[in-house]
Amino acid sequence: MSRKLWIVARQGLADLSQPAEADLLLLEGAWENQGLGEVNLSIAQMGRRFALDTLVDRRWGWIDEEAARLADRAVGSLPDDSSGGTKAPGAADVSPESRKRLRLRPEWIDALALRYAMVRWLRAAAFFRRILPLQPGQPVEAFLAPGRDEDYALLLGQLVQQSGAHLTVHWRPDGWQEPTWLAPNPWWRRWLGRLAYWCNPSLSGCGPKGVGSGRSDVLLCGNPRVLDPVCQALLDRQVQVWQLYERFAVWAWLRWRRFGVGQLWCDLIPADADSPPTPHRPTETHSRLFSANLLRGKNAQKVDGDLQRAVDRLLPCGIGRLEWEGVDLAPAAQWWVNRRLLSARCRYRQWIIAVEGHLARLQPRAVILDEDATPFARVVAAAARAQGITCWVVQHGAPYIRFGFAPLEADAICVWDQPSFRQLVRWGVPAERIRITGSPWQEKLCAEVQRLKARTARTGKERDGFRSGVAAKEKPFQVLLLTTKPPRDHRPDAVCFHLTTASYGAMIRSAFAATARLPGVRLIVRLHPRTGRDPWVEKARQEFSQLPVRQAQRASLAECLAGADCVLSCASSAGVDAVHAGWPVIQLLPEGADELLPSEQWGFVGTARTEAEIYELLCRVRSGDWAPAPPAQNQPLGGTEVDPDGRRLFPARCSTPRAGAADRIAEAILAEIAGHPNLPERKPSPSFAVQTPPRPHLAFPRNLSARSSPISASASSDDQDSPGPTLR
């Protein structure tokens, strides 16, 4: 008779003192004291205790490709044109005479999360297909949580039925709740946003596509760190800029309002959102829109009723058969999407109505995003595509994982350099839709580091944060550790990354252990910006208490780099930024991870996965046995050439051409709308804050007029004569 198999979704759902003749499989998480790395042991040597987080590593990289294929097949994509024809999920009928309201499918909006969910299901299916197949008549007991693991139950039911085994499911509540994206919007933010609506630039001069309006509007939507330099470059070219947020952004409004930048947000539903959007209506005024939204805000129940009475913008989930080796993943995907809709349905409906209404009234010439993978960004991209508006993406981070970058739903993407270009092309993004422009954030980082180094050389003082008063006889070797966002068991990362709670903890411990082996070394730890606390870092600090450690809680990346001699990057985008700034960076990856960013192409000193490899590379940097690659030739704007010899092209970003990255992004976008007769020519100036006065028709509070100008995109130290904006 076959051995009994216990399947546990996660630890804590079952008493693990099972009979000796039973096998045990953990779907999420890892067993304590179980080794990591590649597993080449036989089933008998494994002790009959299996954990998917431990077993499934880079050898199973095909799971990522299969997950992306199935998810893309489930969600479809937007059509290439907006003139009708065959419509994929999320498409809308668009014609010059009439346009139906935009209607999207929830699985298309949640495409990014669905790709990671596919990894979860394929890991379990592959285990029973490739590692431990079920036997006819084998007793299987599953311990799952209701409201959370029904997708696992549907998948296991198919596997058991096909093999002839017997499945018994034990439902054990665990009190888990779906994580929320944003905290509830406070009342003061809603009312302040309604008051700020009065100060927006007038929409009464906007016509379809800006014809006859005398201006060309561009809408920005995304992370201010990525898009603020682009905003300044557009303002420097006398372009009317608007910003779009999920809800009113107070600091963005204070920073940009006096420079004529308007802001739109989506918890303020346009007054005419329930009627089909029409072109310019001359009688529309700000006071009318404000009054209508103010009355709606007084009664949230009325707003919900309006949403229900309107044509439902959210189509029902419709996922066809998703087969992998005889297993249909569509039922699990269908249940997963519907479960997410329980908390996101009203939010998605409101986004669709608000975004479509804003774009219909504003009719911008282009929409610029920092990414097109998260739900809100996809709604904006879909609404822009439906109305024939050009949509652009500015690269927001290092392209480690395919899921957040491809397939590209926008019309084009502006990337940092040749390695980023080649990575996207390898993931299937068409080369003609990629523009190599550089990174405004990396240029700003270089300028800040140079300023800090100049200040240190001028004053002769170093602020290392370890001790004060007594100067050290010899400058210690300082190592900067850049952590990534800690993983979560309920959402396994890509298989090629193999970032789990167990592998992440081992990676952090190896970094501390290798650093502690060096004499006279100090460690600076900079957590991920979206991480409040990191328990794995705290545990490593307690274990290596003899190692001098400073945790840079609020210090900027430039301040951390100014006091560091070497950087350990836990697959962080900040590590790529540090390479661009000229620092020796060692790329840390979990055990079992693939070479996500090849060191030769991206300029890393090397890639390390174990304590011994980290220590070897640290000794190499300390002895000076490393050198940056020679600079390569800069690529022209929009260049898509790939070096056939595979040379180290990363340092091409270090020799910046005359125009900054933000200028090149703005020129690439404006070149697409250059045929507009009313588009003004660029007026070169050192800074828009000096040359562009506040617009005379704007009403701005007097007590805010003395605030400092927004931080502009900075040129590198080699670009002192650039006509673009400079750092202030």
BAGU-38620 format. One record per residue (C-alpha): residue in one letter; residue number from 0; x, y, z. Coordinates in steps of 0.5 Angstrom, whole numbers. Example, Ala and Ser with C-alpha at 12.3 -4.5 7.8 and 13.67 -1.06 7.14 Angstrom:
2
 res   n     X     Y     Z
   A   0    25    -9    16
   S   1    27    -2    14
REM end
This chain:
728
 res   n     X     Y     Z
   M   0     0     0     0
   S   1     2     7    -2
   R   2     5    11     4
   K   3     0    17     7
   L   4     1    24     5
   W   5     0    30     9
   I   6    -1    37     5
   V   7     0    43     9
   A   8    -1    50     6
   R   9     3    53    12
   Q  10     6    51    18
   G  11     1    52    24
   L  12    -5    49    21
   A  13    -4    42    23
   D  14     0    38    28
   L  15     6    36    25
   S  16     7    30    30
   Q  17     4    25    24
   P  18     5    18    24
   A  19    12    15    22
   E  20    10    12    15
   A  21     7    19    13
   D  22    10    24     8
   L  23     9    31     9
   L  24     9    37     4
   L  25     9    44     6
   L  26     6    49     0
   E  27     9    55     3
   G  28    15    57     7
   A  29    21    52     9
   W  30    22    47    15
   E  31    26    49    21
   N  32    34    47    20
   Q  33    33    44    13
   G  34    39    46     8
   L  35    38    51     2
   G  36    41    50    -4
   E  37    41    45   -10
   V  38    37    39    -7
   N  39    40    33   -11
   L  40    38    28    -5
   S  41    34    22    -6
   I  42    27    22    -3
   A  43    29    17     2
   Q  44    35    22     4
   M  45    30    28     5
   G  46    27    25    11
   R  47    20    25     8
   R  48    19    32     9
   F  49    18    36     3
   A  50    18    44     2
   L  51    17    47    -4
   D  52    21    53    -2
   T  53    27    49    -1
   L  54    26    44    -7
   V  55    24    49   -13
   D  56    30    53   -15
   R  57    33    55   -21
   R  58    33    48   -24
   W  59    26    49   -25
   G  60    26    56   -28
   W  61    22    54   -34
   I  62    16    55   -29
   D  63    17    62   -29
   E  64    16    62   -37
   E  65    10    57   -36
   A  66     7    62   -31
   A  67     8    68   -35
   R  68     5    64   -41
   L  69    -1    62   -38
   A  70    -2    68   -34
   D  71    -2    72   -41
   R  72    -6    67   -44
   A  73   -11    68   -39
   V  74   -11    76   -38
   G  75   -10    77   -46
   S  76    -8    84   -48
   L  77   -10    91   -51
   P  78   -11    91   -58
   D  79    -6    95   -62
   D  80   -11   100   -65
   S  81   -17   103   -62
   S  82   -21   103   -69
   G  83   -25    96   -67
   G  84   -24    89   -70
   T  85   -22    83   -65
   K  86   -22    86   -58
   A  87   -18    82   -53
   P  88   -20    82   -45
   G  89   -20    90   -43
   A  90   -21    93   -50
   A  91   -27    98   -52
   D  92   -30   100   -58
   V  93   -28   106   -61
   S  94   -30   110   -67
   P  95   -29   117   -69
   E  96   -37   118   -68
   S  97   -38   114   -62
   R  98   -35   111   -56
   K  99   -37   106   -51
   R 100   -35   106   -44
   L 101   -29   103   -42
   R 102   -30    96   -39
   L 103   -24    92   -37
   R 104   -24    85   -34
   P 105   -21    84   -27
   E 106   -16    79   -29
   W 107   -13    84   -34
   I 108   -12    89   -28
   D 109    -9    84   -23
   A 110    -5    81   -29
   L 111     2    82   -25
   A 112    -1    79   -18
   L 113    -4    73   -23
   R 114     3    71   -25
   Y 115     6    70   -18
   A 116     0    66   -17
   M 117     1    62   -23
   V 118     8    60   -20
   R 119     5    58   -13
   W 120     0    53   -17
   L 121     5    51   -22
   R 122    10    49   -16
   A 123     5    45   -13
   A 124     3    41   -20
   A 125    10    40   -22
   F 126    12    37   -15
   F 127     6    31   -16
   R 128     8    31   -24
   R 129    16    31   -23
   I 130    18    29   -16
   L 131    13    25   -12
   P 132     7    23   -17
   L 133     1    20   -13
   Q 134    -1    13   -13
   P 135    -7    10   -14
   G 136   -11     9    -8
   Q 137    -6    13    -4
   P 138    -9    17     2
   V 139    -8    24     2
   E 140   -10    29     7
   A 141   -10    36     6
   F 142   -10    42    11
   L 143   -12    48     9
   A 144   -15    55    11
   P 145   -22    57     9
   G 146   -23    63     5
   R 147   -15    63     3
   D 148   -13    56     0
   E 149   -19    54    -4
   D 150   -15    55   -10
   Y 151   -10    49    -7
   A 152   -16    45    -6
   L 153   -19    45   -13
   L 154   -12    44   -16
   L 155   -11    38   -11
   G 156   -18    35   -13
   Q 157   -16    35   -20
   L 158    -9    31   -19
   V 159   -12    26   -14
   Q 160   -18    25   -19
   Q 161   -13    24   -25
   S 162    -8    19   -21
   G 163   -14    15   -17
   A 164   -12    17   -10
   H 165   -16    19    -4
   L 166   -17    26    -2
   T 167   -19    29     5
   V 168   -19    36     6
   H 169   -19    39    13
   W 170   -21    46    14
   R 171   -17    50    19
   P 172   -18    57    20
   D 173   -12    62    21
   G 174   -15    69    22
   W 175   -11    71    15
   Q 176   -14    77    12
   E 177   -12    80     5
   P 178    -7    86     5
   T 179   -10    92     4
   W 180    -6    97    -1
   L 181    -7   104     2
   A 182   -10   106     9
   P 183   -17   109     9
   N 184   -17   116     6
   P 185   -18   121    12
   W 186   -23   126    11
   W 187   -18   132    12
   R 188   -15   129     5
   R 189   -21   129     1
   W 190   -24   136     3
   L 191   -17   139     2
   G 192   -17   136    -5
   R 193   -24   139    -6
   L 194   -21   145    -4
   A 195   -15   145    -8
   Y 196   -19   143   -14
   W 197   -21   150   -15
   C 198   -13   152   -16
   N 199   -13   147   -22
   P 200   -11   150   -29
   S 201   -17   151   -33
   L 202   -20   146   -37
   S 203   -24   151   -41
   G 204   -19   152   -47
   C 205   -18   144   -48
   G 206   -21   141   -54
   P 207   -20   134   -57
   K 208   -12   133   -58
   G 209   -11   140   -56
   V 210   -13   143   -63
   G 211   -14   150   -62
   S 212   -12   150   -55
   G 213    -5   153   -56
   R 214    -2   148   -52
   S 215     0   141   -51
   D 216    -2   137   -45
   V 217     2   131   -42
   L 218    -1   127   -36
   L 219     4   124   -31
   C 220     2   118   -27
   G 221     7   115   -22
   N 222    13   115   -17
   P 223    15   122   -16
   R 224    22   120   -15
   V 225    22   117   -23
   L 226    17   123   -26
   D 227    19   129   -22
   P 228    25   130   -27
   V 229    21   129   -33
   C 230    16   134   -30
   Q 231    21   139   -30
   A 232    24   138   -37
   L 233    17   138   -40
   L 234    16   145   -36
   D 235    22   147   -39
   R 236    20   146   -46
   Q 237    13   150   -44
   V 238     9   144   -44
   Q 239     3   144   -40
   V 240     4   138   -35
   W 241    -2   135   -31
   Q 242    -1   129   -25
   L 243    -6   124   -24
   Y 244    -6   120   -17
   E 245   -11   115   -14
   R 246   -12   120    -9
   F 247   -10   127    -7
   A 248    -3   128    -6
   V 249    -1   134    -2
   W 250     6   135    -2
   A 251     6   134   -10
   W 252     1   139   -10
   L 253     5   144    -6
   R 254    11   143   -10
   W 255     9   144   -17
   R 256     2   148   -16
   R 257     6   155   -17
   F 258     9   152   -23
   G 259     3   151   -27
   V 260     2   144   -26
   G 261    -5   141   -25
   Q 262    -7   135   -21
   L 263   -13   130   -22
   W 264   -14   124   -17
   C 265   -19   119   -17
   D 266   -23   119   -11
   L 267   -26   125   -14
   I 268   -31   122   -19
   P 269   -32   127   -25
   A 270   -39   130   -25
   D 271   -40   127   -32
   A 272   -37   120   -31
   D 273   -44   117   -31
   S 274   -45   119   -38
   P 275   -41   118   -45
   P 276   -35   122   -45
   T 277   -36   127   -50
   P 278   -31   132   -53
   H 279   -30   139   -51
   R 280   -36   143   -48
   P 281   -35   150   -47
   T 282   -40   151   -42
   E 283   -36   147   -37
   T 284   -33   150   -31
   H 285   -29   149   -25
   S 286   -34   151   -20
   R 287   -39   146   -23
   L 288   -35   141   -23
   F 289   -33   142   -16
   S 290   -40   143   -13
   A 291   -42   137   -17
   N 292   -37   133   -13
   L 293   -38   136    -7
   L 294   -45   134    -6
   R 295   -43   127    -8
   G 296   -38   127    -3
   K 297   -43   128     3
   N 298   -46   122     2
   A 299   -42   116     0
   Q 300   -48   111     0
   K 301   -50   116    -6
   V 302   -44   115   -10
   D 303   -44   107    -9
   G 304   -51   108   -12
   D 305   -49   112   -18
   L 306   -44   106   -19
   Q 307   -48   101   -19
   R 308   -54   104   -23
   A 309   -48   106   -28
   V 310   -46   101   -34
   D 311   -42    96   -30
   R 312   -35    98   -32
   L 313   -32    91   -29
   L 314   -34    85   -33
   P 315   -34    79   -30
   C 316   -28    74   -30
   G 317   -28    70   -36
   I 318   -22    65   -36
   G 319   -22    60   -41
   R 320   -18    53   -40
   L 321   -11    54   -38
   E 322    -8    47   -39
   W 323    -1    45   -37
   E 324     1    37   -37
   G 325    -7    35   -37
   V 326    -8    40   -31
   D 327   -13    46   -32
   L 328   -11    52   -28
   A 329   -17    56   -30
   P 330   -22    54   -24
   A 331   -16    56   -19
   A 332   -15    62   -23
   Q 333   -22    64   -23
   W 334   -23    63   -16
   W 335   -17    67   -14
   V 336   -19    73   -18
   N 337   -26    73   -15
   R 338   -24    73    -8
   R 339   -19    79   -10
   L 340   -25    82   -12
   L 341   -29    82    -6
   S 342   -25    88    -3
   A 343   -23    91   -10
   R 344   -29    91   -14
   C 345   -31    98   -12
   R 346   -24   101   -12
   Y 347   -23    98   -19
   R 348   -30   101   -22
   Q 349   -28   108   -19
   W 350   -22   108   -22
   I 351   -25   106   -29
   I 352   -30   112   -28
   A 353   -25   117   -26
   V 354   -19   116   -30
   E 355   -24   115   -37
   G 356   -27   122   -35
   H 357   -21   125   -33
   L 358   -18   123   -40
   A 359   -24   125   -44
   R 360   -24   132   -41
   L 361   -17   133   -41
   Q 362   -15   130   -48
   P 363    -7   130   -46
   R 364    -2   129   -52
   A 365     1   123   -48
   V 366     1   120   -42
   I 367     7   118   -38
   L 368     8   112   -33
   D 369    13   109   -28
   E 370    10   102   -30
   D 371     4    99   -33
   A 372     4    93   -29
   T 373     0    95   -22
   P 374    -7    95   -23
   F 375    -8   103   -23
   A 376    -3   104   -28
   R 377    -6    98   -32
   V 378   -13   102   -32
   V 379    -9   109   -34
   A 380    -6   105   -40
   A 381   -13   102   -42
   A 382   -16   108   -42
   A 383   -11   112   -45
   R 384   -11   106   -51
   A 385   -18   107   -51
   Q 386   -18   114   -53
   G 387   -12   114   -58
   I 388    -7   117   -53
   T 389     0   116   -53
   C 390     2   112   -47
   W 391    10   112   -45
   V 392    13   108   -39
   V 393    20   111   -36
   Q 394    24   105   -33
   H 395    23   105   -25
   G 396    28   100   -23
   A 397    33    94   -25
   P 398    30    89   -29
   Y 399    31    83   -25
   I 400    24    79   -26
   R 401    20    79   -32
   F 402    13    80   -29
   G 403    14    87   -28
   F 404    16    89   -34
   A 405    14    85   -40
   P 406     9    84   -44
   L 407     9    92   -45
   E 408     2    95   -45
   A 409     4   102   -46
   D 410     6   104   -53
   A 411    14   105   -51
   I 412    19   105   -46
   C 413    25   109   -44
   V 414    30   105   -41
   W 415    37   106   -37
   D 416    42   103   -42
   Q 417    44    98   -46
   P 418    44    92   -41
   S 419    36    94   -40
   F 420    35    94   -47
   R 421    38    87   -48
   Q 422    34    85   -42
   L 423    27    87   -45
   V 424    29    85   -52
   R 425    30    78   -49
   W 426    23    78   -45
   G 427    20    79   -52
   V 428    19    87   -52
   P 429    20    89   -59
   A 430    26    93   -60
   E 431    23    99   -64
   R 432    19   100   -58
   I 433    25   102   -53
   R 434    28   108   -52
   I 435    35   109   -49
   T 436    35   115   -45
   G 437    39   114   -39
   S 438    36   115   -31
   P 439    35   122   -28
   W 440    35   119   -21
   Q 441    42   116   -23
   E 442    45   123   -25
   K 443    42   126   -19
   L 444    45   121   -15
   C 445    52   122   -18
   A 446    51   130   -17
   E 447    49   129   -10
   V 448    55   124    -8
   Q 449    60   129   -12
   R 450    57   135    -7
   L 451    58   130    -1
   K 452    65   128    -3
   A 453    67   135    -4
   R 454    64   138     2
   T 455    68   132     6
   A 456    75   134     2
   R 457    73   142     4
   T 458    72   141    12
   G 459    76   135    13
   K 460    71   131    17
   E 461    67   125    16
   R 462    60   123    19
   D 463    61   116    19
   G 464    56   115    25
   F 465    60   110    29
   R 466    63   115    34
   S 467    65   122    35
   G 468    70   126    39
   V 469    76   122    38
   A 470    79   121    31
   A 471    81   114    29
   K 472    88   113    27
   E 473    87   109    21
   K 474    80   110    17
   P 475    76   103    17
   F 476    74    99    12
   Q 477    66   101    11
   V 478    61    96     8
   L 479    54    98     6
   L 480    49    93     6
   L 481    43    95     1
   T 482    37    90     3
   T 483    31    88    -1
   K 484    24    88     1
   P 485    23    82     5
   P 486    19    76     2
   R 487    13    73     4
   D 488    11    66     4
   H 489     4    67     1
   R 490     7    70    -5
   P 491    13    66    -7
   D 492    17    70   -12
   A 493    20    68   -19
   V 494    23    61   -19
   C 495    29    64   -22
   F 496    30    69   -16
   H 497    29    64   -11
   L 498    28    69    -6
   T 499    24    66     0
   T 500    24    67     8
   A 501    29    62     9
   S 502    34    64     3
   Y 503    33    71     5
   G 504    35    70    12
   A 505    41    66    10
   M 506    43    71     5
   I 507    43    77    10
   R 508    47    72    15
   S 509    52    70    10
   A 510    53    78     9
   F 511    54    79    16
   A 512    58    73    17
   A 513    63    75    11
   T 514    64    82    14
   A 515    65    80    21
   R 516    71    76    18
   L 517    75    82    16
   P 518    79    86    21
   G 519    78    93    22
   V 520    71    93    18
   R 521    65    97    20
   L 522    58    95    17
   I 523    52   100    15
   V 524    46    97    13
   R 525    40   101     9
   L 526    34    98     9
   H 527    29    98     3
   P 528    25   104     3
   R 529    18   101     4
   T 530    21    96    10
   G 531    19    99    17
   R 532    23    93    20
   D 533    27    87    18
   P 534    27    82    23
   W 535    32    78    19
   V 536    37    84    20
   E 537    36    84    27
   K 538    37    77    28
   A 539    44    78    25
   R 540    46    84    29
   Q 541    44    80    35
   E 542    48    74    33
   F 543    54    78    31
   S 544    54    83    36
   Q 545    62    84    36
   L 546    61    87    29
   P 547    60    95    29
   V 548    54    96    25
   R 549    50   102    24
   Q 550    43   102    21
   A 551    42   108    17
   Q 552    34   109    18
   R 553    33   116    15
   A 554    40   117    11
   S 555    39   118     3
   L 556    43   113    -1
   A 557    48   119    -3
   E 558    50   120     4
   C 559    51   112     5
   L 560    55   112    -1
   A 561    59   118     1
   G 562    62   114     7
   A 563    62   107     4
   D 564    68   103     1
   C 565    64    97    -2
   V 566    57    96    -3
   L 567    53    89    -2
   S 568    47    89    -6
   C 569    41    84    -4
   A 570    39    84   -11
   S 571    37    91   -10
   S 572    36    97   -16
   A 573    40   101   -11
   G 574    46    97   -12
   V 575    45    98   -20
   D 576    45   106   -18
   A 577    51   105   -14
   V 578    55   102   -20
   H 579    53   108   -24
   A 580    56   112   -18
   G 581    63   109   -19
   W 582    62   104   -13
   P 583    65    97   -13
   V 584    58    93   -12
   I 585    58    86   -10
   Q 586    51    83   -12
   L 587    48    78    -7
   L 588    43    73    -9
   P 589    40    67    -5
   E 590    42    60    -6
   G 591    39    57   -12
   A 592    38    63   -15
   D 593    40    64   -23
   E 594    44    70   -25
   L 595    39    75   -26
   L 596    43    81   -28
   P 597    50    78   -31
   S 598    56    82   -27
   E 599    60    83   -34
   Q 600    54    87   -37
   W 601    52    91   -31
   G 602    59    93   -28
   F 603    58    89   -21
   V 604    65    86   -18
   G 605    62    80   -18
   T 606    56    75   -16
   A 607    56    72    -9
   R 608    51    67    -6
   T 609    55    64     0
   E 610    59    67     6
   A 611    65    64     2
   E 612    64    68    -4
   I 613    62    74    -1
   Y 614    69    74     3
   E 615    73    73    -3
   L 616    70    79    -6
   L 617    70    83     0
   C 618    78    81     0
   R 619    79    83    -7
   V 620    76    90    -7
   R 621    80    91     0
   S 622    86    90    -4
   G 623    84    94   -10
   D 624    84    88   -14
   W 625    78    91   -18
   A 626    77    96   -23
   P 627    71    99   -27
   A 628    70    97   -34
   P 629    73   102   -39
   P 630    67   107   -42
   A 631    64   105   -48
   Q 632    61   110   -53
   N 633    54   113   -52
   Q 634    48   111   -56
   P 635    44   116   -59
   L 636    37   118   -57
   G 637    32   112   -58
   G 638    38   108   -61
   T 639    37   100   -61
   E 640    44    97   -63
   V 641    46    91   -59
   D 642    54    90   -58
   P 643    55    84   -62
   D 644    61    82   -58
   G 645    58    83   -51
   R 646    62    88   -48
   R 647    61    91   -42
   L 648    57    97   -44
   F 649    54    99   -37
   P 650    59   104   -36
   A 651    56   108   -42
   R 652    52   111   -37
   C 653    58   114   -34
   S 654    60   119   -39
   T 655    53   123   -40
   P 656    52   127   -46
   R 657    50   134   -46
   A 658    43   133   -45
   G 659    41   130   -39
   A 660    37   124   -38
   A 661    30   128   -37
   D 662    31   132   -43
   R 663    32   126   -47
   I 664    26   123   -44
   A 665    22   129   -46
   E 666    25   130   -53
   A 667    23   123   -54
   I 668    16   124   -52
   L 669    15   130   -55
   A 670    18   128   -62
   E 671    12   123   -63
   I 672     7   130   -62
   A 673    12   134   -66
   G 674     7   135   -72
   H 675     2   139   -67
   P 676     2   146   -70
   N 677     1   149   -63
   L 678     7   145   -60
   P 679    12   151   -58
   E 680    20   150   -59
   R 681    24   149   -53
   K 682    27   155   -50
   P 683    34   153   -47
   S 684    35   155   -40
   P 685    39   153   -34
   S 686    33   152   -29
   F 687    25   152   -30
   A 688    25   155   -23
   V 689    28   161   -25
   Q 690    25   162   -33
   T 691    18   160   -32
   P 692    14   165   -27
   P 693     8   163   -24
   R 694     2   163   -29
   P 695    -2   169   -28
   H 696    -9   166   -27
   L 697    -7   161   -22
   A 698   -10   163   -15
   F 699    -4   160   -10
   P 700    -4   161    -2
   R 701     1   167     0
   N 702     4   163     5
   L 703     6   158     1
   S 704    10   162    -4
   A 705    16   162    -1
   R 706    17   155    -1
   S 707    24   152    -5
   S 708    24   150   -12
   P 709    23   143   -14
   I 710    29   139   -14
   S 711    31   138   -21
   A 712    34   133   -25
   S 713    42   133   -24
   A 714    47   132   -29
   S 715    53   128   -28
   S 716    60   131   -26
   D 717    62   131   -33
   D 718    57   135   -35
   Q 719    58   142   -32
   D 720    56   145   -39
   S 721    50   142   -40
   P 722    44   147   -42
   G 723    39   143   -39
   P 724    37   144   -31
   T 725    42   143   -26
   L 726    41   141   -18
   R 727    40   147   -13
REM end
